[in-house]
Amino acid sequence: MSLLLTGIGELTTNDDELGTLRDAALVIDGPSVVWAGPAASAPAADSAVDLAGRAVLPGWVDSHTHLVFAGDRTTEFAARMAGEPYRAGGIAVTVGATRAASDAELTAVVRKHVAEAVSQGTTYIETKTGYGLDVPNELRSAVLASSEVDEVTFLGAHLVPGDWDADSYVDLVRGEMLDAVAPHVRWIDVFCETGAFDGPQSRAVLAAGAKHGLGLRVHGNQLDYGPGVRIAVEMNAASVDHCTYLTKSDIDDLASSETVATLLPACDLSTRQPLPDAQSLLNAGATVALASNCNPGSSYTTSMAFCVATAVLQMRMSVAEAVRAATWGGARALRRENEIGILRPGSRADIHVLDAPSITHLAYRPGVPLTYAVWRKGERAR
Ligand code: NIG
């Protein structure tokens, strides 16, 4: 059954040829877009919806979340707002709560946050393990997540648990833990940061993942300058996420690579870090993605619209740059830029309709819920 969406006031396609169209229409059939162009030349379809001048864009691609968790870190957040620094060690609190939770409780948490994200226009979600940090809990995190989200990343190397020395734990992650988890995930990730994993440990984890056929991602340069970006680029990771502290050479490395710089502004705000230098990355020619980093410690939001508004209002990205980063950029960070984050014949019918005439309203009306309708893989989701 085909469906014609017509009366589109502004259609952001992210396709180089189609560009941004006014008075446009889209036709979807099953899970795919089959036509996009001017409303006046739209083909007939089995049914039609008139969007009365509203803006349409690809659904948000949230390429960085940590949704398999239990418990709450409100107290830690409140202490931070009162002046305490963010410490990666807070991860251990969530690990304790996650290990103690039942499968049903963890699944309910993932579902709740996925539903919250979809209702705000997110149509493709990556999530990570990383709050289990032992073989059974990393394995069950991966298995649970794989039936609730689009892509799963193994983040056994999130923090060294208190009862381990770092090198022995790295051996566990790249050995028995990876053997167990790899069949359930597409990616491997490592938190390369002082207080988590150093450069050689990070390389060892990523190399082991690559041997298992997993794609690579890195948490890097979040809390200070460090080797994360360089390692990600050298090892051809799909993305390096955070990028809050970048040297000129980090920016040049990213610009000359296939590695996406994924910026997580909600996290930087929530941890009282500076916001990343998106303009230097874009000017150098790097690909930038925006993601929510939804997790209970450093960034407890599913709102990609909040990230986009922050990127525009406080990071000086244009609205078009921020929207592209939160859609096509996220898709590129997952190496799926020809399928998602783009609206053209053959792409996935992931469609976000705003109750506004243009994407500019995402920054012009910050904090206002503008999602009017969502189709996810061709199914009406809101
Ligand atoms: O991406 N940086 C490491 N991991 C998460 C934080 C998780 C936490 O504090 O629980 C992040 O910010």
Boltz pocket constraint, residues with backbone or C-beta under 6 A from the ligand:
constraints:
  - pocket:
      binder: B
      contacts: [[A, 66], [A, 87], [A, 88], [A, 90], [A, 91], [A, 94], [A, 158], [A, 191], [A, 219], [A, 222], [A, 267], [A, 293], [A, 295], [A, 296], [A, 297], [A, 298], [A, 299]]
      max_distance: 6.0
